């Protein structure tokens, strides 16, 4: 059926002179009846606590925000995102657990695309601009790969622009 940008409901009567009162019109895209329209990529915001957690020490946190802590090398969170086009900017809100520089790598489709650096315990948002990646469904992973035992990375959300 392609992409749907507008939906209309039309009520007709056969050999009728009456009227119709429509009080509700629900359109469901997806489900068991057919294909689904992927969610829009631009402006997509994914909370870290709703991503799949991986690694021995990865866990939820409630301070300095509700999110996830990546405590050791290869601790990560990941999810699958549909991309219609192949270039986007990625903004990650996060923090370090102390004044040391925390480092979180962005991987898309298994390839490292950039690194976010958080230099303190106060939450901040950092952006990687114009990142090229594959289209269609891609696995996005945020992973700690250079933990030297001096910091932990706290992550809140990833936003795609």
PyMOL commands that set and color helices and strands:
alter all, ss='L'
color gray80, all
select helices_A, chain A and resi 31-33+48-50
alter helices_A, ss='H'
color red, helices_A
select strands_A, chain A and resi 45-47+52-54+59-61+67-70+76-83+87-96+102-108+111-118+124-132+136-143+153-160
alter strands_A, ss='S'
color yellow, strands_A
deselect
rebuild
show_as cartoon
